[in-house]
Amino acid sequence: MARWLRPLVGALLLLEGAAALSFLHHRYEELVQALFRVQSQCPYVTRIYSIGRSVEGRHLYVLEFSDSPGVHEPLEPEFKYVGNMHGNEVLGRELLLQLSEFLCEEYRRGNERITRLIHDTRIHIMPSMNPDGYEVAAKQGPDSNGYLTGRNNANGVDLNRNFPDLNTLMYYSREISGPNHHIPLPDNWKSQVEPETLAVIQWISSYNFVLSANLHGGAVVANYPYDKSQEQRFRSHRRTVNTPTPDDKLFQKLAKTYSYAHGWMHRGWNCGDYFADGITNGASWYSLSKGMQDFNYLYTNCFEITLELSCNKFPPEEDLERQWMANREALVAFIEEVHQGIKGLVSDENNNGIAGAVISVQGISHDVTSGDMGDYFRLLLPGTYTVTASAEGYQPQTVTTTVGPAAPSLVHFQLKQEAVRKPPERKASGTRMNNKALQKKVVPRATRRGTQR
């Protein structure tokens, strides 16, 4: 189907029976009430849980949609949206509340597309990662809000510069053929992050997320990894260097899915900037260290992009309905992107799932791992791939599979135990490496200038 036609068809499907929604800014108590109202209206397909508390003690709530809330079903992918990471960038917060109401209402109406999405996907929605910063920004309101007022958390820390810097470790690791996924965290990382960041890291370590987006404001563009350029490590004077991941083409496709389903993002000219197709590589825009989207890709199985959704960080309430209509189809279409590539089970000869098995795709130097039940998910573009599953104590298995443009291909692996267990060889540059071996070789990063993301 032509790229311009897909969003139109999807939007028409969503228009059927669309509910009237309230378009207001929600303070913390109102946000909590809105989430619990959705949960009470759709109790059989929703669950509310908290991943922790902010500096000032506010819960970081998540609303989950699933046909089995609270349960990971094998071969059902986990998806997440995170909003309001910067407290004064509020559109994403309101859009995620609107999305939550919309998914519930359309499910109750029997909307086939939404019903299928909730039955086949475990969707996690966090409207606000920085509720303390939001309250600071909201006190001034949209008319007199300063450009940075409420951006940081209550300790004055920018949460999108607060994750462990795995990029620097990855760039060094790549030079010595070290690990290309699940880069180890620094030994003292917990003492270097804020309560909100700690909560998110523990959250994404507990769920095998496959796809994600975090919602920001101040521009209109879909931004994809890497955010941090390698040149920054050497204190280069170059601040904008395209820095692609091994999955660059896939990330571009994910970003374009949102951009072309959005009302105007794909046009490129927005907020005085131009981005072809409405997308950009993060480091090509400007290099950002310790960001959340790079951390997701380097530490977990999750592919995350950053969505900049409005020129105005704190748009007035009268603009919220227009913004919702511009983003509604894009928000749904992006969730559907979790259903592509390959997925399957990695098991032993007794059909027991093998957790932590490594799934490698020939030609793409970024692996994923199987979850606790042995199921794995590997996002891929259409094509033919050679895929290998390996696990300690088992013989690796390699298959060739073809990925189509629609549903993911099922590729299961059954690994045989090694006949003779050999002691692990000690290598100077293997795929396993402790934190100190990586860290003592890296050069301190350059100081960041103030930016939007």
Secondary structure, 3 states (H helix, E strand, C coil): CCCCHHHHHHHHHHHCCCCCCCCCCCCHHHHHHHHHHHHHHCCCCEEEEEEEECCCCCEEEEEEECCCCCCCCCCCCEEEEEECCCCCCCHHHHHHHHHHHHHHHHHHHCCHHHHHHHHHCEEEEECCCCHHHHHHHHHHHHHHCCCCCCCCCCCCCCHHHCCCCHHHHHHHHHHCCCCCCCCCCCCCHHHHCCHHHHHHHHHHHHCCEEEEEEEECCEEEEEECCCCCHHHHHCCCCCCCCCCCCCHHHHHHHHHHHHHHCCCHHHCEECCEECHHHEEEHHHHCCCCCCHHHHHHHHCCCEEEEEEEECCCCCCHHHHHHHHHHHHHHHHHHHHCCCCCEEEEEECCCCCECCCCEEEECCEEEEEECCCCCEEEECCCCEEEEEEEECCCECCEEEEEEECCCCCEECCEECCECCCCCCCCCCCCCCCCCHHHHHCCCCCCCCCCCCCC
